[in-house]
Amino acid sequence: MRNPTLAGADGPANLLAAARVAAAPAARDLGVLVTLNDDVHAARWVRKTHSTSTATFVSPDVGPIGLVVEEEVRVLARPERREPLPPVDPTRLGATRVALHTATLDDDGGLLGGLAGTHHGLVVAGFGVGHVPGALAPMLGALAAQIPVVLTSRSGAGSVLRHTYGAVGSESDLQRRGLLNGGMLDPYKAKVLLRLLLAAGVDRPAIAATLARHG
């Protein structure tokens, strides 16, 4: 996080800690890991939360799964291993386009016109538990009839709800209009997952099932 010209540059220490984690027997079968600031995170949960802090990488909903203490890798929790995603053709992946739209207070969907003709999927980063302005809901429903649209939260932690609120633009309303619930996946992770699934040729019911499993 600090380049080598600055006091307290953390790069070498992070690289050394990451190498220790990669070589540690305790880290086997944990999946992809991120090591920074002597914390060990599971890639499925970690996110960058600060532009300059050396403690920028956190896992908001679960915390780190391990630590590096006095050169020793200590694993505190072992994430559940999920079944692998279907294989993806790299050529098809390169041609698969998934858009990300962040809802705002005055959002009327004007930026989404024609998107179904240029993209294969859409991830929506909604307010809080998965809400959008009422004026945006019909546009999202129309898009969901053409391409998979995944509903996530822009909050940075927590889950999209499923059946708590019922107003126009709420999570219940959007699901009735065909949007798929992204659960605890943040918008960026949901975008990666949706793109991989579309590139693998997965159909809509299977996409929904995979989101339920990973989100």
C-alpha angles and dihedrals in degrees: 000000000000117000119232093261092064129081112259096022106189101194100097093046091049092050092049093048091048091051090051091051092048091052097042118108088214090064095057117120093012095114123226113351135193119210121193134141088011091295121121116212134183108243092227091066107026124102138169110253106172133043097221112009118114086222092056098124113079137153100226100195101039112012126225118328093214149001139222107230122177091339092309122117110224117190113205100178136014116219119225111260113234126208112268121265118253115277116272128215105230091216092053090045091057090055096046114101124195120179127212119212123186114206118232132187096260095039113140097166095254091136092056099061111126093004093128088063094055104032137049096214145002135217117202120204102206133187119279111316093010110297133144133186112284091242091060097051098079091049091052091047091052091050092047088059089060107032135012110276117193121203117216137159124256090204097096098235140039132041137291107248125233111203113004103097127039109183122118106285094022124126092260092049093048092050090051086054090056104265116145119233114242094195112196096347112118115229095261095050090045089053092053092047095047092049092051092048093048091048088052091055095245115167125233098264090051090048090053091049092049092049090051090050097046100031 
